[in-house]
């Protein structure tokens, strides 16, 4: 009877070890199959995309960002900043977060111009052109919000680089 109890205890121990090994292997598989960072929901629950340059594997995302930039550059928005950009300033780098419906979620300065009036004028320019177009279906399937970063250059017009 004692031998039977010992064998049963050893069997239970082996089963627990097998269970632990299976759990470890499943955790490793889950870690390898995790989606990329850009598709994960953020704390707000929204899927966010980032375009911090002019290149991305998704050509529709690049075209959307270019259309947003052109809308700002071509719609006579320079008049809104003409006087304040005469002051010495740094070229600001600005990230604009746009929702899938084309509305602006937020405007963030990565590099400020150093002149509060210019920074505020940039916020007004971005707001004055909203809403931007709704995301194309291929982009909307992937993202709820896209953050587009551009450096703003002021000479005879506004240019977004």
C-alpha beads as a LAMMPS data file, in Angstrom:
LAMMPS data file: protein, C-alpha beads

161 atoms
160 bonds

1 atom types
1 bond types

-500.0 500.0 xlo xhi
-500.0 500.0 ylo yhi
-500.0 500.0 zlo zhi

Masses

1 110.0

Atoms # bond

1 1 1 0.000 0.000 0.000
2 1 1 2.867 2.306 0.830
3 1 1 4.474 1.575 -2.581
4 1 1 1.210 2.451 -4.273
5 1 1 1.066 5.808 -2.451
6 1 1 4.679 6.587 -3.405
7 1 1 4.027 5.713 -7.054
8 1 1 0.938 7.923 -7.054
9 1 1 2.941 10.821 -5.545
10 1 1 5.681 10.390 -8.176
11 1 1 3.053 10.290 -10.921
12 1 1 1.486 13.529 -9.635
13 1 1 4.922 15.156 -9.506
14 1 1 5.640 14.154 -13.138
15 1 1 2.253 15.480 -14.262
16 1 1 2.912 18.831 -12.525
17 1 1 6.328 19.056 -14.226
18 1 1 4.767 18.319 -17.618
19 1 1 2.096 20.977 -16.962
20 1 1 4.737 23.578 -16.061
21 1 1 6.706 22.754 -19.205
22 1 1 3.586 23.081 -21.386
23 1 1 2.739 26.440 -19.753
24 1 1 6.284 27.723 -20.397
25 1 1 6.155 26.638 -24.055
26 1 1 2.745 28.285 -24.539
27 1 1 4.021 31.545 -23.008
28 1 1 7.013 31.489 -25.360
29 1 1 4.762 30.935 -28.415
30 1 1 2.471 33.796 -27.315
31 1 1 5.458 36.133 -26.959
32 1 1 6.646 35.320 -30.492
33 1 1 3.196 35.815 -32.036
34 1 1 2.504 39.186 -30.443
35 1 1 1.379 41.889 -32.958
36 1 1 3.689 44.790 -33.770
37 1 1 3.709 47.873 -31.542
38 1 1 1.859 50.015 -34.082
39 1 1 -1.169 47.728 -34.009
40 1 1 -1.447 47.409 -30.230
41 1 1 -4.167 49.407 -28.501
42 1 1 -2.768 52.214 -26.386
43 1 1 -3.915 53.167 -22.900
44 1 1 -6.788 55.019 -24.544
45 1 1 -7.775 51.825 -26.380
46 1 1 -7.073 53.367 -29.800
47 1 1 -4.809 51.802 -32.408
48 1 1 -2.140 54.378 -33.203
49 1 1 0.118 54.740 -36.212
50 1 1 3.209 56.911 -36.413
51 1 1 4.744 58.609 -39.421
52 1 1 7.831 60.472 -38.260
53 1 1 9.344 60.983 -41.689
54 1 1 8.204 60.622 -45.252
55 1 1 8.696 56.870 -45.662
56 1 1 6.573 53.987 -44.451
57 1 1 5.809 50.499 -45.781
58 1 1 2.144 51.543 -46.050
59 1 1 1.902 53.811 -49.138
60 1 1 -1.654 54.885 -48.245
61 1 1 -0.400 56.229 -44.916
62 1 1 2.321 58.225 -46.703
63 1 1 -0.207 59.622 -49.221
64 1 1 -2.558 60.641 -46.403
65 1 1 0.228 62.499 -44.590
66 1 1 1.281 64.241 -47.814
67 1 1 -2.310 65.355 -48.423
68 1 1 -2.478 66.780 -44.896
69 1 1 0.789 68.677 -45.435
70 1 1 -0.352 70.044 -48.815
71 1 1 -3.641 71.231 -47.328
72 1 1 -1.718 73.339 -44.804
73 1 1 0.865 74.564 -47.332
74 1 1 -1.555 75.533 -50.117
75 1 1 -4.450 77.143 -48.252
76 1 1 -3.044 80.605 -47.618
77 1 1 -2.264 79.812 -43.985
78 1 1 0.965 81.837 -44.122
79 1 1 -1.042 84.999 -43.472
80 1 1 -1.771 83.622 -39.986
81 1 1 1.948 83.573 -39.094
82 1 1 3.419 86.273 -41.349
83 1 1 4.134 88.838 -38.608
84 1 1 5.280 86.525 -35.816
85 1 1 7.793 84.580 -37.938
86 1 1 9.812 87.764 -38.449
87 1 1 11.147 87.163 -34.925
88 1 1 14.280 85.027 -34.533
89 1 1 13.174 81.438 -33.976
90 1 1 14.096 77.788 -34.357
91 1 1 12.366 75.652 -36.982
92 1 1 9.706 73.866 -34.925
93 1 1 9.080 70.141 -35.219
94 1 1 5.423 69.377 -34.629
95 1 1 3.475 66.133 -34.266
96 1 1 -0.201 66.319 -35.220
97 1 1 -2.410 63.423 -34.084
98 1 1 -5.356 62.955 -36.456
99 1 1 -8.335 60.683 -35.798
100 1 1 -9.833 58.413 -38.461
101 1 1 -12.639 60.918 -39.141
102 1 1 -10.076 63.651 -39.942
103 1 1 -10.460 65.586 -36.683
104 1 1 -7.375 66.733 -34.770
105 1 1 -6.760 64.911 -31.491
106 1 1 -3.744 66.967 -30.385
107 1 1 -0.804 69.069 -31.504
108 1 1 2.516 68.355 -29.776
109 1 1 5.766 70.286 -30.143
110 1 1 8.805 67.998 -30.298
111 1 1 10.985 71.074 -30.867
112 1 1 9.462 74.444 -30.037
113 1 1 10.164 77.497 -32.144
114 1 1 11.279 79.256 -28.987
115 1 1 8.634 81.945 -29.565
116 1 1 5.289 81.238 -27.852
117 1 1 3.418 83.366 -30.417
118 1 1 4.747 81.215 -33.293
119 1 1 3.840 77.984 -31.483
120 1 1 0.333 79.299 -30.869
121 1 1 0.048 80.389 -34.509
122 1 1 0.963 76.858 -35.603
123 1 1 -1.798 75.471 -33.381
124 1 1 -4.236 77.918 -35.013
125 1 1 -3.092 76.942 -38.525
126 1 1 -3.597 73.231 -37.799
127 1 1 -7.020 73.889 -36.258
128 1 1 -8.102 76.197 -39.095
129 1 1 -7.579 73.454 -41.694
130 1 1 -9.455 70.760 -39.734
131 1 1 -11.093 68.483 -40.448
132 1 1 -8.585 66.743 -42.637
133 1 1 -9.842 63.940 -44.856
134 1 1 -11.138 60.739 -43.320
135 1 1 -8.622 57.888 -43.461
136 1 1 -8.710 55.748 -46.595
137 1 1 -10.249 52.311 -45.875
138 1 1 -6.864 50.554 -45.910
139 1 1 -5.518 52.941 -43.266
140 1 1 -8.738 52.989 -41.218
141 1 1 -8.604 49.178 -40.908
142 1 1 -5.230 49.471 -39.179
143 1 1 -5.384 52.705 -37.194
144 1 1 -7.772 54.868 -35.196
145 1 1 -5.246 57.721 -34.842
146 1 1 -2.174 58.650 -36.880
147 1 1 0.578 60.864 -35.508
148 1 1 2.321 62.780 -38.290
149 1 1 5.549 64.632 -37.480
150 1 1 6.866 67.451 -39.663
151 1 1 9.376 70.289 -39.339
152 1 1 7.759 73.644 -40.168
153 1 1 9.766 76.056 -42.331
154 1 1 8.666 79.656 -42.810
155 1 1 10.025 81.676 -45.713
156 1 1 7.611 83.059 -48.328
157 1 1 5.130 80.339 -47.342
158 1 1 4.690 77.526 -44.868
159 1 1 6.528 74.374 -45.889
160 1 1 6.319 71.118 -43.977
161 1 1 9.408 68.932 -44.244

Bonds

1 1 1 2
2 1 2 3
3 1 3 4
4 1 4 5
5 1 5 6
6 1 6 7
7 1 7 8
8 1 8 9
9 1 9 10
10 1 10 11
11 1 11 12
12 1 12 13
13 1 13 14
14 1 14 15
15 1 15 16
16 1 16 17
17 1 17 18
18 1 18 19
19 1 19 20
20 1 20 21
21 1 21 22
22 1 22 23
23 1 23 24
24 1 24 25
25 1 25 26
26 1 26 27
27 1 27 28
28 1 28 29
29 1 29 30
30 1 30 31
31 1 31 32
32 1 32 33
33 1 33 34
34 1 34 35
35 1 35 36
36 1 36 37
37 1 37 38
38 1 38 39
39 1 39 40
40 1 40 41
41 1 41 42
42 1 42 43
43 1 43 44
44 1 44 45
45 1 45 46
46 1 46 47
47 1 47 48
48 1 48 49
49 1 49 50
50 1 50 51
51 1 51 52
52 1 52 53
53 1 53 54
54 1 54 55
55 1 55 56
56 1 56 57
57 1 57 58
58 1 58 59
59 1 59 60
60 1 60 61
61 1 61 62
62 1 62 63
63 1 63 64
64 1 64 65
65 1 65 66
66 1 66 67
67 1 67 68
68 1 68 69
69 1 69 70
70 1 70 71
71 1 71 72
72 1 72 73
73 1 73 74
74 1 74 75
75 1 75 76
76 1 76 77
77 1 77 78
78 1 78 79
79 1 79 80
80 1 80 81
81 1 81 82
82 1 82 83
83 1 83 84
84 1 84 85
85 1 85 86
86 1 86 87
87 1 87 88
88 1 88 89
89 1 89 90
90 1 90 91
91 1 91 92
92 1 92 93
93 1 93 94
94 1 94 95
95 1 95 96
96 1 96 97
97 1 97 98
98 1 98 99
99 1 99 100
100 1 100 101
101 1 101 102
102 1 102 103
103 1 103 104
104 1 104 105
105 1 105 106
106 1 106 107
107 1 107 108
108 1 108 109
109 1 109 110
110 1 110 111
111 1 111 112
112 1 112 113
113 1 113 114
114 1 114 115
115 1 115 116
116 1 116 117
117 1 117 118
118 1 118 119
119 1 119 120
120 1 120 121
121 1 121 122
122 1 122 123
123 1 123 124
124 1 124 125
125 1 125 126
126 1 126 127
127 1 127 128
128 1 128 129
129 1 129 130
130 1 130 131
131 1 131 132
132 1 132 133
133 1 133 134
134 1 134 135
135 1 135 136
136 1 136 137
137 1 137 138
138 1 138 139
139 1 139 140
140 1 140 141
141 1 141 142
142 1 142 143
143 1 143 144
144 1 144 145
145 1 145 146
146 1 146 147
147 1 147 148
148 1 148 149
149 1 149 150
150 1 150 151
151 1 151 152
152 1 152 153
153 1 153 154
154 1 154 155
155 1 155 156
156 1 156 157
157 1 157 158
158 1 158 159
159 1 159 160
160 1 160 161
